[in-house]
Amino acid sequence: MKGALGAVLLTLGVAAGPALADAPLVTPLTDTDVRYRIAGPGGTELGQRMRWRSEGWLQRIDPEGSASFMVTDYRAGRLSVVDTVHRVVSTMDVPLASFAPPGVPAPGQWARAGVDHVAGFECTEWNGRDSDGRTTQVCYTADGVLLQAARDGVTMLRAVAVAHDPQDSGIFAVPSGFRTLKAQEKR
């Protein structure tokens, strides 16, 4: 499940400009730290933390209870999965065609559906379809923070805490001394 939020963000990903744009902003405009609850297998719930550093377009995802985390450098087009137990970093290219930079409206067909309040923040609900053609509804703040995502009417993730605090660049550093593998290589 460690890639769950990343997969949800890529499949549901979109971006919007001004308040009355035809699509949501899907990449935060400022440094952000969000804690999510994610639907897991068999009705379980998992925690996940997503941090964004606007300078450098860096994202870090930490699945709750996992010894691994993911760092995506969108400017370099690189995703690194860091396994702290085996001291291995797996790297791969990021498909930037689906990435909407901060302040850029998301591609695709979107319909504004209403307004909600999640984790103490107002967000606009947007209806659309994911890359598999399934019905989605996402709720983004005006500054591009994903607060809730549903697929086929089932909530997949929901923010429980959001902070707009500066994110230190060290949080996004890949540890030195770890063995680095390309995604196709075996340990």
N, C-alpha and C positions, 0 to 999 in steps of 0.2 A: 504494500500500500504506500510505500515511500514516495512513489511518483504520482500519487493520486491527485494532489492539488495541482502539480505541474501539468498533468494531463488534462484536468478540468480547465485550468487556465488557458491551455493551448486550444482545446476543443471549443470552449465557450468564449475565448478571447475576442475582444472587440474594443474600439476606442471611440470617444466622442469629444467634440469641441465645446462650444458654448452651451449654455443651459438649454436652449431649444434646438440643439443639433438633431440630426436624424439617426444618430448612433451614439452609444455611450463612449466615454473615455475609459479605456481599460488598463492603462498604465499610469501609476501614481505620478502626480506632478511634483511631489515633495517626498522627502524621506518619510518612510512609513514602517510601522511594526504592527502586524495583525496576527491575532491568535484565532484560529478557526476550530470548529467542531465539524468533522467530516463523517458522512454516512459510510459505515464499514460493512463487511460481510455479515449476513445473518442478523441485521438490525443493530449491530454494535456501532459505537461512536468512537472515533479516533480524534486526537488533537493534532494540530499542525500549526507551526508558526511560519509566517512569511515576512521577511524584511526586505525593504527596497531602499537602495541608495540612489537618489536621482543623479548625483554627480557620478558619471561613469555607467549609468544604466545597469546596475548590479542588483541581483535578486538572490536571496538565500532562503531555502526552505528546509525546515527542521521538523521531521515527523516525530511526534511524541513517542518516547520509549525506544527510539532507534539510535543505533551507534553510527548511523550514516546521515549525511546531509547533502543537499545539492546547492551549488553556486552556479548561477548563470550570468555570464558577461555578455549582454546583448550587443555591445559595441564590437566586441571581438568575435561574436557569433559562436561562443563556446559554452558548453554545459559540462560541469565537473561534478561527479558523484564521489563524495569522500567517505570511505569506509574506515572509521577510526580503529576498529578491531583488527583488521588485517593490514592496516596502514597502506591502503591502496587508493589511488585516485583514478577513476575511469573518466575519460574525456570523450566528448563527441561534439560534432557541429550542431548548432541550433538552426532549425528551419526558420529563417528570418522572414520568409514570405508572409507568415501569419502574425508577425510582431507589429503592433501599432505603437510607435514611439509616443512618449508623453506629449499630450496636447493634440494628437492626431486622431480624428474620428476613426472608429473601427470600420473595417470593410464588412460587406455583407448587407443583408436586408434585416432591418430592425424596426420594431414598432413599440413606441412608448406605451407603457401599460398602466402606470400609476406611480405613486410614491409610497415608500415604506420607511420605517425606522428600525435600524438594526444596530446593536451594540452602542446605542446612544447617538447614532448619526443618521441623518436623512439620506436616502438614496432613491434613485429613479429606477423603476422596474422596466426592463426591456425584454420583449419577446422576440425570439428568433429561432434559427435552426442551427444545430451543430454540424460538424463536418460529416457526420453519419446521416444527416437529414432528420434527426430527432428534434422534437420541440424542446426549446430551452427558455428559461426565464432567468435573467441575471439582474442584480440590483447593485448599481455603481453609484458612488458619491460623485458630485460634480467635479471633484479633483482626481477621479480615476481609481478609486479604491474599491475593489470588489468586496461587497459585504454579504452577499448571498447568491447562490446558484442552484437552480433546479433543472432537472431533466425529466421530460415526460411527467411533469407534475410532482416529482419526488425531490425534496430538498437534498442536495448532494453536499453542500457546505454552507456554513453560516458563521460569520464573524462573532466572536464573543468579547473581544477587546481590540481597540484600535488606538494607537498612539502615533502622533506625528513628531517624533523626536529625531534629532540628528542621528544618523547611523554611521558609526566609526568604520573606516575602510578596512580595518583589521578583521571585522566580522566576516568579510567576504573573501579573505585571503585563503588560498588553498595551502594547507600545511606543507612545510618543507620537509624533506627526508622521507616522504611517502613514495612508494613505487607508483609510477604513472603508466596507465594502459590506455590505449585507444579502445573504444567500445567493442571492437571486434576481437580483441585479444583475449586470451584466457589467463586466469591467475596462475 
